[in-house]
Amino acid sequence: MGKASRTKQQPDRRARIAAQREADRRRQQRNRIYLAGGSIIVVAIIAVAFVLFKGNGSTTASGTSNGPTGAALASVVKKTTSVPAATLDQVGSGGSASISPPFKITPAQPALTSAGKPEMLYVGAEYCPYCAAERWSMVVALSRFGTFTGLSTVHSSSTDVYPNTPTWTFRNATYTSPYLVFDHVEEFTNVPTSSGGYTTLETPTAAEQATFTKYDAAPFISAADDGSYPFVDFGNTHEIVGASYSPQVLDGKTWAQIASALTDPSSAIAQNVDGTANYITASICSMTNNQPATACTSVVKALEAKI
């Protein structure tokens, strides 16, 4: 995708994340950790009351969740990580869904790699509803190239836009693939602080922060979008900044309902989540020389040619 195509997408992308900048960006700027001039921002630690849920409820060290546990969780993980290729191909670009695809990083940049493989870097936060939506698609797409272990559920902030959006967290997840490295940073929990932000969860390494700071800012994106979550960098070839689709499509749904809908190409959830997953898959295929063929299908290659 050239500059003209990217420019055409910017108004829709800015509209999609406008609410995020209003309610979310100022918190990020207050809470994101920067080390400069020897100054250290001290984050106050507050006591958090852990509530025990019965049945399908739980709490996690990284944030609060009322998601499934035990066999129910295993079922949701399996459904999300094994959406049939035929279903994904049928969904294609998402049908009637309004999806903002990843866009090409221009001008060309040095490749982002790790351990001799192309690297996909994600930076987000558990409170962020836009990250909540994007994670569903990332899990679907990445499962075509490798295997997740340790996925757990969490919901977005209860006081932000699209409150309590059900999702996954990558906090304790491990991903293995012969094709790429998936590097993930969840900067904050969904647990509020007394100062109006959220408790710190993970601090980016110097390399992660450098990539995030450089490509989540002008001239690679619109200056108006600077500092937005989620941020996804595909080997420094393509990137996602802000939500690819509206979290509203997940409103009022349980984890089990969302996972089950992923295999129904006619559902709004599949068209948005799977459609976005196909664009993510296309971006990954552009890094892996279209390997493996089971993921980089003719449908995916057609999308790859558009981004």
JOQUIZI-V418454 format. One record per residue. RES is the residue in three letters. SS is DSSP state (a for helix, b for strand, c for the rest). PHI is phi in radians with two decimals (NA if undefined). NEAR is the number of other ideal C-beta (glycine too) atoms within 12 Angstrom. Layout:
# JOQUIZI-V418454
RES SS PHI NEAR
RES SS PHI NEAR
This chain:
# JOQUIZI-V418454
MET c NA 27
GLY c -1.50 14
LYS a -1.10 16
ALA a -1.09 12
SER a -1.12 18
ARG a -1.12 28
THR a -1.07 18
LYS a -1.11 16
GLN a -1.42 32
GLN a -1.04 25
PRO a -1.02 16
ASP a -1.15 24
ARG a -1.13 33
ARG a -1.14 24
ALA a -1.13 20
ARG a -1.16 35
ILE c -1.92 42
ALA a -1.05 23
ALA a -1.13 23
GLN a -1.10 41
ARG a -1.10 29
GLU a -1.19 14
ALA a -1.70 26
ASP a -1.96 38
ARG a -1.13 29
ARG a -1.14 17
ARG a -1.16 30
GLN a -1.04 35
GLN a -1.15 17
ARG a -1.26 20
ASN a -1.82 32
ARG c -1.09 34
ILE c -1.52 28
TYR c -2.16 22
LEU c -1.81 14
ALA b -2.55 11
GLY c 1.04 7
GLY c 1.34 7
SER b -1.43 9
ILE c -2.14 11
ILE c -1.49 19
VAL c -1.62 11
VAL c -1.65 23
ALA c -1.21 15
ILE c -1.74 13
ILE c -1.95 16
ALA c -1.28 10
VAL c -2.00 20
ALA c -1.41 9
PHE c -1.60 15
VAL c -1.76 14
LEU c -1.56 12
PHE c -1.81 17
LYS c -1.75 9
GLY c 1.21 13
ASN c -1.75 21
GLY c -1.84 23
SER b -2.89 27
THR b -2.21 24
THR b -2.17 33
ALA c -1.13 21
SER c -1.57 33
GLY b 3.00 43
THR b -1.65 33
SER b -2.63 38
ASN c -2.07 25
GLY c -1.43 39
PRO c -1.23 31
THR c -2.31 25
GLY a 0.99 14
ALA a -1.11 12
ALA a -1.15 21
LEU a -1.14 27
ALA a -1.03 21
SER a -1.16 21
VAL a -1.16 34
VAL a -1.05 30
LYS a -1.08 23
LYS a -1.14 31
THR a -1.31 41
THR a -1.62 30
SER c -2.40 22
VAL c -1.10 38
PRO c -1.04 22
ALA a -1.02 27
ALA a -1.11 15
THR a -1.15 29
LEU a -1.08 40
ASP a -1.13 27
GLN a -1.18 25
VAL a -1.21 41
GLY c 1.00 31
SER c -1.45 33
GLY c 1.88 34
GLY c 1.04 22
SER c -1.50 18
ALA c -1.18 32
SER c -1.71 24
ILE c -2.05 39
SER c -1.69 43
PRO c -1.21 39
PRO c -1.01 47
PHE b -2.16 38
LYS b -1.28 33
ILE c -1.43 34
THR c -2.27 22
PRO c -1.23 12
ALA c -1.00 12
GLN c -2.09 21
PRO c -1.01 14
ALA c -1.10 20
LEU c -1.63 31
THR b -2.32 24
SER b -2.67 24
ALA c 0.95 14
GLY c 1.37 11
LYS b -2.12 26
PRO b -1.10 32
GLU b -1.99 32
MET b -1.93 43
LEU b -1.87 41
TYR b -2.05 44
VAL b -2.25 42
GLY b -2.76 48
ALA c -2.70 49
GLU c -1.20 48
TYR c -1.29 47
CYS c -1.32 48
PRO a -1.18 44
TYR a -1.28 49
CYS a -1.12 49
ALA a -1.01 51
ALA a -1.15 46
GLU a -1.14 50
ARG a -1.08 51
TRP a -0.98 49
SER a -1.22 54
MET a -1.11 46
VAL a -1.11 46
VAL a -1.05 44
ALA a -1.19 47
LEU a -1.12 42
SER c -1.19 38
ARG c -1.42 39
PHE c -2.02 39
GLY c -2.99 28
THR b -2.30 22
PHE b -1.66 31
THR b -2.33 16
GLY c 1.39 20
LEU c -1.14 37
SER b -2.38 35
THR b -1.64 47
VAL b -2.77 43
HIS b -2.12 44
SER c -1.23 47
SER c -0.93 38
SER c -1.46 22
THR c -2.05 20
ASP c -1.62 34
VAL c -1.10 29
TYR c 0.82 34
PRO c -1.10 22
ASN c 0.99 31
THR c -1.15 41
PRO b -1.23 39
THR b -2.84 48
TRP b -1.92 50
THR b -2.17 43
PHE c -1.63 41
ARG c -0.88 31
ASN c -1.94 23
ALA c -1.49 33
THR b -2.11 19
TYR b -2.22 32
THR b -2.17 19
SER c -2.73 29
PRO c -1.36 17
TYR c -1.88 33
LEU b -2.71 40
VAL b -1.90 30
PHE b -1.84 38
ASP b -1.85 36
HIS b -2.31 41
VAL b -2.34 35
GLU b -1.77 42
GLU c -1.25 41
PHE b -2.41 40
THR b -1.45 36
ASN b -1.78 43
VAL b -1.63 35
PRO b -1.23 24
THR c -1.86 24
SER c -1.21 14
SER c -1.56 18
GLY c 1.69 18
GLY c -1.82 34
TYR b -2.38 38
THR b -1.16 31
THR b -1.22 31
LEU c -2.01 33
GLU c -2.22 30
THR c -1.81 22
PRO c -1.05 30
THR c -1.20 18
ALA a -1.04 13
ALA a -1.19 19
GLU a -1.09 28
GLN a -1.13 25
ALA a -1.11 19
THR a -1.16 35
PHE a -1.07 39
THR a -1.10 24
LYS a -1.24 25
TYR a -1.65 38
ASP c -1.71 38
ALA c -2.73 21
ALA c -1.10 16
PRO c -1.61 17
PHE c -1.38 32
ILE c -2.32 34
SER c -1.06 27
ALA a -1.00 16
ALA a -1.19 22
ASP a -1.68 36
ASP c -0.96 26
GLY c 1.52 34
SER c -1.57 44
TYR c -1.75 46
PRO c -1.31 50
PHE b -2.08 46
VAL b -2.31 49
ASP b -1.98 45
PHE b -1.74 45
GLY c 1.09 36
ASN c 1.15 30
THR c -1.85 37
HIS b -2.39 39
GLU b -2.62 44
ILE b -2.10 51
VAL b -2.31 45
GLY c 1.57 44
ALA c -1.27 49
SER c -1.42 46
TYR c -2.58 45
SER c -1.36 34
PRO a -1.08 42
GLN a -1.03 24
VAL a -1.13 37
LEU a -1.70 39
ASP c -1.04 24
GLY c 1.35 15
LYS c -1.69 31
THR c -1.57 29
TRP a -1.03 41
ALA a -1.14 25
GLN a -1.13 24
ILE a -1.13 42
ALA a -1.06 39
SER a -1.18 21
ALA a -1.22 31
LEU c -1.10 43
THR c -1.68 26
ASP c -1.89 23
PRO c -1.02 29
SER c -1.49 18
SER c -1.36 28
ALA a -1.09 29
ILE a -1.12 43
ALA a -1.11 40
GLN a -1.11 32
ASN a -1.44 41
VAL a -1.21 51
ASP a -1.20 51
GLY a -1.07 43
THR a -1.13 47
ALA a -1.04 51
ASN a -1.15 49
TYR a -1.18 47
ILE a -1.11 49
THR a -1.02 51
ALA a -1.07 43
SER a -1.15 44
ILE a -1.18 47
CYS a -1.06 40
SER a -1.18 37
MET a -1.55 37
THR c -1.78 34
ASN c 0.99 19
ASN c 1.05 23
GLN c -2.07 24
PRO c -1.46 21
ALA c -1.14 17
THR c -1.15 20
ALA c -1.67 39
CYS c -1.55 32
THR c -1.31 27
SER a -1.09 19
VAL a -1.12 30
VAL a -1.13 39
LYS a -1.09 23
ALA a -1.13 19
LEU a -1.21 36
GLU a -1.01 33
ALA c -1.23 20
LYS c -1.63 27
ILE c -1.78 36
